[in-house]
């Protein structure tokens, strides 16, 4: 292997797995649209296959990095920002299990179990680091810190089909509790301290994910009924989406980095939540809003895939920071 290739493997970031979250989110959103809106075409199975292939490729490369450059992996595990992207691995598995559920329920259960157990381990590890750290400061705080928490809120979506509902309630409770704690700290950091660095601005979209995903999980835990709490979660996510859209001029100026993939999964979450709201309430406005969000999501991820491919070809990714 050439020296440059070795160097690129050593600098292969764990944040690559955020691409799996985006692709899996689009897969699930398309499947929901196919079912809820009665589409005659079904693109989601092909996208599911692509998502699984991307995850397998990234997992293989990261395991190779672990075998050849364990010190680099250890450095990421202690980094105040990169640490929070390790749970994207387990979240990717949980999302793939959700996408597999309508087609291969048995395989979905295996993948869900692996993802849930791994994510629980990541949650405990990350919380331990947060509690006992010696080097974190308030300026290290950013919405990427939500990532270890969001995975717990995702667990019930497939979990209610694969295990005791009490397990799903356990994970949902963890996610809900720490979402509120972290939300308070993040707004404190943004209101009273230095602005987020440009490279991390896209992570602001992660604010949408906990209430958006939480609404979907809440429906699973409550038999699909849109009650008062489901509405609070959904409209909170919708408000955050609208608020961030008003900041579009700021996001456009951010130079491309893998952090741009932070736009993708939260947009998938609010799209899926909107489609489910339409399914339950039958409001035409929600149907059209869901379609608009789905078009935006498809264009967004298409653009991200193209821009990422260009960056890989130009060797702009997997370089030393």
C-alpha positions, 0 to 999 in steps of 0.5 A: 500500500502506498504511503499516501493510501496509508495516510488516508486510512489513518485519517479516515474519520468515524464521521463517515458513518453519518452518510449511512444515517442520511441514506437510511433516513431517505430509505425509510422516508421513501418507504413511508411515502410509498405506503402512505401516499399509495405510490405505484413505484417503489424506489426504497428497496434499491436505496436500502441495498445501497445503504447496506453496501455503504455501511459494510464498506465503511465498517470494513475500512474503519476496522482496517484503520482500527487494526493498523492505526489503533492510536488514531482511533483512540485519539478520536475516542478522546476528542471532544467532537469526534467522540460523539460520532462513534454512535453513528455506527450503532445508529446506522445499524438501528436505522437499517433494521427499521428499513429492513423490517417491512421486507425481512423481519427476521434479519431486522431483529438481528440487526436491531439487536446488534445496533441496540446493544452497541448503542447502549455501550456507546451511551454509557461510554460517552456519558462516562467520558462527559462526567469524568473528563479533564479537558472539555470546555463549554466551547466544545459543546455543539449539537453533535453531542446529541448523537449518542442520545438520538440513537436511544430515541430511535430504538422503539421504532423497530423495537416494539416489533422485536422485543418487550415494549418495556425495553423500548420504553427504557431507551425512549426514557433515556433519550428524552431525559438527556435530550432536554438536559443537552438542549439546555446546555447547547442553547446556553453555549450558543446564547452566551458564548462564542458562535459555533465554528463554521465547520460545525454550523451544519450540526445545528440541523441535529436539533431537529432530530430528537423531537422529530424522531421522538414523535415517530417513536412515541407513535410506535409506543402508543399504537399510532395515536397522535395525542397531545405529546406527539403534537408537542414533539412534532411541532417543536421539530417543525419550528426548529426546521423553519427556524434553521431554514431562515438561516440558509444564507449562513449555511450556504457559505460553509465550505464543504466537509463531511459535517454537511451530512448533518443536514440529511438525517434530521431532514429525513426525521421531520419528513417521516414525522410529517407523513405520519402526521398526515396519515393519522390526521388526514390533513391535506396541508400535512400531505403537501408539506410532507411531499415538499420536505421529501423533494427537498430531502431527495435533492439534498442527499443527491447533492451530498452524494455528488459533492462527497464523491467530488471531495473524495476524488480531489482527496479533500477528505481523509486528510490530516487536520 
